[in-house]
Amino acid sequence: MNQDVIFGINGPVVTVQNSRSFSMMEQVYVGNSRLVGEVIKISDQITTIQVYEETTGLRPGEPVYGTGAPMNILLGPGILDNIFDGIERPLKALEAADGAFIAKGTTVSLLDDQKEWDVTLTCKAGDRLSSGQIYATLPETPIITHKCMVPPGVEGEVIEVKPNGLYRLHDTIAVLKDGKGRTHELTLCQKWPIRNSRPIARREPPDVPLITGQRIIDTMFPIAKGGTAAIPGGFGTGKTMTQHQLAKWCDADIIIYVGCGERGNEMSQVLDEFSELVDPKSGRPMTDRTVLIANTSNMPVAAREASIYTGITLAEYYRDMGYHVAMMADSTSRWAEALREISGRLEEMPAEEGFPAYLPSRLADFYERAGRVQTLCGQEGSVSVIGAVSPQGGDFSEPVTQNTKRFTRCFWALDKSLAYARHYPAINWMTSYSEYFTDLDPWFEKNLGKDFIQYRTRINSILHEESQLMEIVKLIGADVLPDDQKLVIEIARVIRVGFLQQNAFHPDDTFVPLTKQKLMMKVILYLNKKARQLISASIPISRIIELGLFDKLATMKYDIPNDKLEMFDDYIKDIDTSIATLLDPNAAKTGAALPMPAGAKA
């Protein structure tokens, strides 16, 4: 007879009195409905459990059952092209069991255990396998091959291998015998505790960029594969939209999208968009390489706290196969609010703004699971983590944003005024930063040339110079500025509108290859040098503006297709021809061009 019964209930927090049955972080089942829970605190008299399901109707005296294992999830084929809640229960299976609303205590298989997979064994009897080595492969989706790996902590000699063929999730396909004579059955799946990072062989330096096709990110504030980034912004500034763009276009093999405490209509939009989107690399539906974890704001608060650990564990699993994974957490502020609510119910001493004192360490535990690594099977894989932060009132000085900055190396600060002006992505180039330049510049130099770095530096310098000039303009107006400073403002406008601003709905502007980004900077800076040459020849800037070159460059992102980059040469020639007419009206008739300024590149 079970002696462990509920003593007290406080929202998602349940207590058991005078129990010696449970261990810290153990997964348990609470009440007659067998709600999923986890032990989070043990004292001499009271065991405290957080429940991942709705506790309405739960009563003192109902039994609590231990499992003897930590909170874990099932890892195997069937994860991709699926939608889970915060503890990896498939929402499609829950809907089939209960309808549109999730019932309490519903038990479903975390992965489809009846589906048959076409398995190819890669080992034979007599082989020695160690942790992380691949013993079988199968096509999980038409574009992703699932690799079955020896679970961590298991190694030995293969003593039995099944033939290639169709197998279900829990079928034994190989048997290992370790040095102590114990046998280990290898199936298509394994379990792993979500709060523990999976083992690796070694970490690699973050010296390869995660290419996103978004100019302000790739050029101005790049992130490395295996890197971490924060996207803070107030309501309506485009956090979710920016993450959608990154999920669609970044050059990761697999996308894990965690909707942590977001509104249900936003998650519905994600599901609709991803189901319709075609993967540009394969031509297949985007869902073939995407996992969605939907934990909306009306779901139990404790499951919200677990959802990002579930997401990062899934990401590490595919990383261990040798894939590059990008994880989007939207948003970590909702996750931190779940921590705060549970902490309050535990009557813990609050720290700044009511958040628990362990908020920084929890954020560190999460973000430090990112990285580019050498896996146990000898392949390279990575997990890049991009977390949205939703500070109340757009106040970046609040604890979640400030502590996130400590553990991420990219900070893409969204600006409310840019978003309201329809400038997307609304990343503020003055307050954002990336700490990956030192690591990534050798890659950019090797693949794009030194001039790419020089162009970026010059573009950044112009934007900062414009920011300083605008302070003067606000006080005394632009008319009093000398022409060379007016040119800075005009060129900065071209950079802002023509380069930093990007249209997600335009076929050529939604994703821009790095080569085109470089050529766009080259043409803008070429116009800047030519215009400076004219100003030094005492030609007023008003006459230069009348040529229409600034407006033409502001729209070249639409006018030059991504597969016709030779058109940039025509823009260079057009600048030469147009500007030549200001010095010599006959130059336009003869086609002569001005000599290039010293140090300029064609």
N, C-alpha and C positions, 0 to 999 in steps of 0.2 A: 504493500500500500504506500502511495506517495505521501510523505509527511511535509513536503514543501508547499505551502499555500500562500496566497496573496495576503499581505498584512495591510498595505496602504496603497492608494492610487492617487497620483497627482498628475493629471494629463497623461503624457507619454511615459511618465516615471512611475514604476511599480516597485514596491519594497516587499521583501520576504524576511520574516523574523526568525532568529535562532536557527539558521541553516548552516550546515557544513558541507553541502552537496555541490556547491558551485565554485568555479575558479574564475579569476579575473578575465574579462573579455570573452567569456564562453557564450556561445549561442544557446538560447533557451526557447522553449515554447510556453506561452503564458495563457492561463485560463482554459476553460472548456473548449473555446474556439481555437486553441493552439496558435495564438498570435506570435509572430516572430519577434524575438527580443535579444538583447545582449547585456551581459553583466558589466556594469561600468564602475561599481564601487562595492567594496566588501569591508565591513567592520566586524567587531566581535559579536554584535547582536543583529545587525541589519545588513542584508544584501540588496543592493539597488540595481534595478534593471531598466534600460530604456527600450521601449516597445516601438517597433517600426510600422505598426498598423494602428488604426483608430481604436481607442480604448473605451469608447462609449458603450455602456452596458456591462462592462467588466465589474465584478464584485469581489470584496474580500472573502477569503476562504476558498476561492477557486484554485486548482492545482497549478504548479509550475514544474515543467519537465526540463531537465538538463540534457544536453547532447554530448558533452564531453569533448567538444571541438570548438575552436574559435569561430567567429562570424566569417563564413567563407562563401565563395561563389563557384559555380561550375564553369570550367573552361574547356571548350571543345568546338567542333564544327556546328554551325547554326547560329553563331553569335552575329555574324554579318547579316545585313538586310533584315534586322530585327529591331524591335522597340521594347525596351525594358523599363521597369520602374527603378527606384533607387536601390533595391536589393536584388536586382537581376531577375525579377519575375517578368516573364514575357506578357506584355499587355494584350497581344492578340489572343493568347491562350486564356488569359483572365476574362477577356470579353466573351470568348466562346463558352466559358464556364458559368459566368454570372451576368452577362449582358454589359450594358454601357457603364454601370457603376460597380466598382470593385467591392465585393463582399468581404467581411472580416474572416480571417482564418482560412481563406481559400488556398488550397494546396494544388499547385501545378508543377510539372517538371520544368526546371529552369531552362533546359534545352530540349528540343524535340527528340525523345528517346525511341520513337518508332520509325523515324525516317532512316532509310538505308543509304549509305554512302559508298561510292566506288573507290575502294582503298587499294593503294599500291604499296606493298611492303618494301622497305629499303634496307632491311637487315636480313641476315640468315643465321641459322643455327651455328653456334660457335663464336659469333662475334661478341666482342666486349663493348658494352655501352655504358657511358657515364651520364651524369645528370645533364639535361639539356640537349643531348644528341637526338637526332631525328631518326625514327624507326619506321615511319609510314607517312605517306602523303595522300591527299584527296582533293578534288576540286570543290571548294566550299561555295564559290560563286564562279561564273564564267571567267572572271579576271583575277581571282585570288585563290592561290593554292594553299590549303591548310596543311601545316606540318605538325604531325604528332610527335611530341618531344618527351623523353624520359623525365618524369617528375623530379624536381630538386630533391636531393638527399637519397636518390635511388641509383644504384649502379650494379653491374654484374655481367654474367655471361648469358647470352641468349641460348636457352635450352629447347625452346619450342616456337615455331613460327607458322601462322596460318597462311594459306595461299591467298593470292590477290583475289578480290571479289567484293561483294556487297556485304557490308556489316552495319550494325546499329551502334548507337553511342556507347553502350556499356558492354558490348561484346569483347571478349578477350581475343586479341590478334597476335600477341607474343607473350612469352614468359621469360623473365630474368631470374637467375640464381646468383645471389650475392656471396661474398666471401664467408659469411657465417652460415651458409647453407639454406638461407631463407629464400623463398620464391616470391616474385612480384609479378602479378598479372598486369599487362599493359593493355589498356583499352583506347578508345578514341578520345577520352576526356580525362581530366584531372581536376582536383579541387585546390583552391588556394585562399588563405585568409586575406581579406581585403586590406587590412591595416599594415601588412608586412610587405615590403618591397621584394620583388623577385630577384634572385641572385644573378650576377653577371661575371664575365671573365675580367674585364677592365673597362674603365671609362676612356673615351677618346676626347681630344680637345674639340671645342666648338668652332671648327674652322671651315665649315661648309654652310652656305646660307640656305635657309628655307625660302625658296622663291615663291612669291605670292602673286605676282603680276600687278600688284598695287604700287604705284610709283612712289608715293610718299613713304611707304614701308621699305620696299626693296632698295631705293636709292638713299633716302634720308635717314631712316631708322631701321636698319635691317635686323632680322633675327636669325640665329643660327639653327640648323637642324639639331634637335636636342636642347634647344634654348627655352627660356621662359619669358613671357611678356604679360603685361597687365594693360587692360583697356578700361581706364576709369572714365566715368562720365555721368552726368545727371540724367534725369528722365528726358527721353526724346532726342538724345544726342547721337544715337546710332550705334550703340554697343552691339546689339544683336545683329543689325544689318552688316556691320564690319566683320563680325565673326562668321556670318553666312558667306560673305565674299571670300574670306580666308579658307573656309571649309570647302568651298566649291573649286577654288583655283590654285591653292598651294600645292607644291609638288610632293606632298606626302602620299604614301601608298594607301593608307587607311585613315579614316576620319572617325574619331569618337566625339560625339556632341552630347554634352550633359546639360540639360535644362534644369538647373537647380533652383527651385522655388520661383520660376518664372510664371507669367500668366498663361493660362491654358490656351488662349487664342494665339499667343506667340508660338507655342509648341505645335499647334495645329498648322500654322503657317509654315513652320519648318518641315513638317511631314508632307505638306502639299508641294512645297518647292523642291525638296529632295527627290520626291517620287517622280517629278516631271523633268528634273535636270538630267542632261546627258553628260557623262564623263568625257571631257575633251581628249583625254589620253587614249581611251579605249572605244569610245562610241557607244558604250553600254550605259544603262541607267546608273546614276550616281549612288543609288542605294546598294549596288553590288559591292561597294567598298566602304560602307558607312554603318556605324552603330549609333542609335539614338537612345539616350537614357532620359526619359520624360518624368520628371518629378516636380509637378506643378505646385503652385502656392497653396492649393487647397488639399494637397496630400499631407499625410502625417509628417510632423516637423522632424521627428527623429530620422525618418527615411531620407529626408533632405540632407541631413548631416552625413549619412552613409553614402550618398549618391556619388560624390566626387571620388571617394575611395574605390567604389565599384568601377567607375570610369577609368581611373589611372591603373587599376589592376588589369582590366581588359586591354588597355594600351600596352602595358608591359608584356602581356602574353604574346601579342602579335609582334612586338619588338623582338622578343626572344626567337621568333621564327626568322628574323632578318629583314623585317619590314620597317619602313619609316612611318611613324604614326604621329598625327597631329590631334591633340585633344583640346576641345573648346569647353571651358567651364563657364556657364552663364546662369547665375553669377555667383561669385564667391561671397558677395555681401549677404545674399540670402542664406548661404551656408553658415556664415558667421552669426547671423541672426538666430539660426537654429541652435548653434552652440550657446548663444546668450540665453535663449529661452530655457533650454535644458539646464544650464548652469543655475539660472534663477530658481527653477523648481527643486534643484538639489540644495538650495540655500547656501551656495558658495559665495565667498566674498567677491563682490564685483570689482573690476578694475575700471579703466577709462571708459566712459559712456556706457557702463553696465556690462561691457563684454568681459568674459572670463580672463583671468590673468594668463592662462595658457594659450590665448589666441595666437600670439606670435609663433610659438613652438608648433602649433597645429598647422599654420600656414607654411612654416619651414618644412615640416614633414611631407606636406603635399608637393610643394614646388621642387623639392630636392629629389623627387623621384623622376624628374625629367632628366634627359641626357642622351648623348650619342655614345653608344657602347659597343664593345666587342662581346658578343653573346657567348654562352657556354657551348654552342654548336659551331663556334668559329666564324660566324657571319657578323656583318655590321648592321645594327639597327638603331633606331632612335625614337624617343618620345619627346615631342615639343608640346609645351603646355601654354595655352593662351587663355588667361582668366579675365573675365569682365568683372569690374567692380562698380557698384551702384551707390556712391556716397549720397547720403541724404542732402538734398538741396545743392548738389554739385560741390560740396565742401571737401576738397582733397586733403584737408588737415585731419579728417576723422581717422580713427584707429585702423580700420580695415585697409584703407588706401595707403596710409603711412607704413604699416607693417608689410603690406604687399610689396612696396617699393624696396624694402630691405632684402627681399628674396627673389626678385625678378631683375633681369638685366635689360629689359626693354620696357619703356613707359610711354604708351601711346595715349596721351591725354586728349580726350574729346572736349571740344569747346562748344558751349551752348550757342554763342553768337554765330559761329560758323554753321552749325546745324540749322539754325533759324534762317540763315541766308542761303540755305540749300547748297552749301559747300560740303560735298561728301567725297571721301571720308572726312569727317569733321575733326581730324587730328591736328591739334595746334602745334605748329612747327617751332614755336618759341618755348613751350613748356615740356615738350616731349624729348626723349633722349633714347639712345641705344649705347650700351657698353660693349657691343660686339665688334666695333670698328677694328680694333687691334687684331682680333682673331680672324676677321673676315677679309680685311684689305688684301692680304696676299692672294686669296682666291679671286677677288675682283680684278686685281692687277694681272693675274695669269690668264684669266678668261676674257677680260674686257679691255685690258691695257691700263697703263698708269693714268691716261687722260680721264678715265671714268672717275677716279678718285679726285683728280684736280677739278673736274666739272662740278662734282658734288660739293666740294669745299667752296668753290666760287659761288654757286647757287645759294648755299647756306649763308655766305657772307653778305650777299645782296639782300636776302630776306632780313637779316639782323640790322643791316644798315637802314632798310626801309622802316623797320620798327622804331628805330631812333628818330628818323626824320618825321614820322607820323606824329610823334609827341610835339614836335615844333609846329607842324601843320595845324594841329588841334588848337594851338594857342594863337598863331598869327596868320594862318592860311598858307596855301601852296604858292601863291603868286610871288611872294618875296624870295622864294628859293632860287638859287642860281640854276642854270640849265643842266649842269652835270648832276645836281641832286634831283631835279625833276626827272632826269633820265633814270635814276635809280628807282624812283617810284613807278615809272612806266614799265620798266623791265620786271620789277617785282610783281606788278599786276599780271604780266604775261606768265610769270612763273606760277603765281597762285592759281590763276584761272586756267591756263593752258597746260600746266604740268601737274600741280598738286591736286587739283580738283579732278575727279574721275567719275564717269557715268557708268553705273553698273548695268544699265539697260541698253547700252550701245554695243553692237557686236565687236567692234574693234577697240573699244575703250574699257570694256569690263575686265579684260586681261591684257596686259602689255608686256611683251618679252623684254628682257634686260637690254638687248641690242637697240631696240627702239627707244627705250628710256634714255640710253646714252646719246643717241642721235638727236633726240628732242632737246636735251640739255646743250648739246653742241651748237645747234642752230640758234637757240635763244642767246647763248653767250657770244656767238658770232655777230648777231645783230647788235648786241651790247657794245662790242669792240668797234664795229663800224660806226655806230652812232656816236660813240665817244670821239672818234676821229673827226667826225663832222663838227661836233661841238667845239673841239679844239681849233677848228678852222673858222670859228665864229659864226657858224650857221645856227640859227635859233632852233630850239627843239620843236617849236610849233610846226615848222616846215617838215621836220623829220616825221612827226606824227601824221601829217597830212598824206604821207606816202601809203599809209594803211598797213605797213608791215607789222606793227604791234598786234593789230586785230587779226591779221592773217596767221601769225604764229600762235595766237591764243586758241585758234580752232584747228590747228594742224593735227591734233590728236584724233579728230574725226575725219579729216580730209586725206590722211595717209594711212592706207590699210596696213595691217601688221605684216602682210606678205609682199609689200611693195616698198621696201625701205630705200630703194634707189631714188625715190621721189625727194628725199631729203637733199640730194645734190641739186635738184631744181630749185629748192628753196634758197640754197646758198647762192646760186647764180642770180636768182631774182633779187636777193638782197644787194648783191654787187651792182646789178644793173640799175635798180631803183635809186640807190644812194649815189651812184655815179652821176645821175642827172642833176643832183643838187650842186655838185662842184663844176660840172661841165654839161650844160644842156645838150650839147652835140654828142655826148657819150652814148646816150640811148640809141641814137641813129646808127652809130658805128659799132655798137655792141661792146665798146671798151669797158673795162672794169677797173676800179681803183686797186692799186697795189695793197696787199694785205698788211695790216699793222704788224709791227715787230712782235714776234712771239706768238702770233695767232696761228691756229691750225685750220686747215681746210676742212 
